Amino acid sequence: MSLSLRQRHPGGRLSPGWLIGCAAVTNTLFALAHLCNSPDLPHHPAVLGLVIPQLMSGAVFSWVATRSGLRAAMLCHGCDNALVTVLGAVPLVWRVLTS
């Protein structure tokens, strides 16, 4: 969102308030969209606490996007997904190897 606004704004600069506001809206939508990854979650307000890691990673991806561009942020997201996948597979591989 902030990238498209920056392209339309004369001079290509946005005030810090605009950037922070756009990043907050984008990060919130990013985090809430990731709740769909777990459809078996109970319908309880405490479940919203599960979006905190996505909010934090979304903040990092927003910072990367403002500094280095959208492709760099997408690359960081892909690396993050790969790291989580590999680390999540380690216990499974360990069980297979030790059984």
C-alpha positions as CSV (number, residue, x, y, z in Angstrom):
1,M,0.0,0.0,0.0
2,S,2.7,2.5,0.9
3,L,4.7,1.5,-2.2
4,S,1.8,2.4,-4.5
5,L,1.2,5.7,-2.6
6,R,4.8,6.6,-2.9
7,Q,4.7,6.0,-6.7
8,R,1.7,8.4,-7.0
9,H,3.0,11.1,-4.6
10,P,5.0,13.9,-6.3
11,G,8.7,13.5,-5.5
12,G,8.2,10.0,-4.4
13,R,8.4,10.8,-0.6
14,L,5.8,10.2,2.0
15,S,5.7,11.6,5.5
16,P,6.7,9.2,8.3
17,G,3.1,9.2,9.5
18,W,1.8,8.0,6.2
19,L,4.4,5.2,6.1
20,I,3.7,4.1,9.6
21,G,-0.1,4.2,9.0
22,C,0.2,2.2,5.7
23,A,2.5,-0.3,7.3
24,A,0.1,-0.8,10.3
25,V,-2.9,-1.4,8.0
26,T,-0.9,-3.7,5.7
27,N,0.6,-5.7,8.6
28,T,-2.7,-6.1,10.3
29,L,-4.3,-7.5,7.0
30,F,-1.2,-9.7,6.5
31,A,-1.5,-11.2,10.0
32,L,-5.3,-11.7,9.8
33,A,-4.9,-13.4,6.4
34,H,-2.5,-15.9,8.0
35,L,-5.2,-17.0,10.4
36,C,-6.8,-18.8,7.5
37,N,-3.8,-21.1,7.5
38,S,-5.3,-22.9,10.5
39,P,-9.1,-23.5,9.8
40,D,-9.5,-25.7,12.9
41,L,-8.9,-22.8,15.4
42,P,-11.7,-22.2,17.9
43,H,-13.8,-19.1,17.6
44,H,-12.5,-17.2,20.6
45,P,-11.0,-13.7,20.9
46,A,-7.8,-15.2,22.4
47,V,-7.0,-16.7,19.0
48,L,-6.1,-13.2,17.9
49,G,-2.9,-13.5,20.0
50,L,-1.7,-16.0,17.4
51,V,-1.3,-13.1,14.9
52,I,1.5,-11.5,17.0
53,P,4.3,-13.4,15.2
54,Q,2.8,-12.4,11.8
55,L,2.5,-8.8,12.9
56,M,6.2,-8.9,13.8
57,S,7.3,-10.5,10.6
58,G,5.0,-8.2,8.7
59,A,6.7,-5.2,10.3
60,V,10.1,-6.6,9.2
61,F,8.8,-7.2,5.6
62,S,7.4,-3.6,5.5
63,W,10.7,-2.2,6.6
64,V,12.5,-4.3,3.9
65,A,10.0,-3.2,1.3
66,T,10.5,0.5,2.1
67,R,14.3,0.2,2.1
68,S,14.9,-2.3,-0.7
69,G,11.6,-2.8,-2.6
70,L,8.8,-5.2,-2.9
71,R,10.9,-8.0,-4.5
72,A,13.3,-7.9,-1.5
73,A,10.4,-8.2,0.9
74,M,9.0,-11.1,-1.1
75,L,12.4,-12.8,-1.0
76,C,12.5,-12.3,2.8
77,H,9.0,-13.8,3.1
78,G,10.1,-16.8,1.1
79,C,13.2,-17.3,3.1
80,D,11.2,-17.1,6.3
81,N,8.7,-19.7,5.1
82,A,11.6,-22.0,4.1
83,L,13.3,-21.6,7.4
84,V,10.1,-22.3,9.3
85,T,9.4,-25.4,7.1
86,V,12.9,-26.8,7.7
87,L,12.9,-26.1,11.4
88,G,9.4,-27.7,11.7
89,A,10.7,-30.8,9.9
90,V,13.7,-31.3,12.2
91,P,11.7,-33.1,15.0
92,L,10.0,-35.4,12.5
93,V,13.3,-36.3,10.9
94,W,14.8,-36.8,14.4
95,R,12.0,-39.2,15.3
96,V,12.4,-41.2,12.1
97,L,16.2,-41.5,12.5
98,T,16.1,-42.5,16.2
99,S,13.2,-45.0,16.0
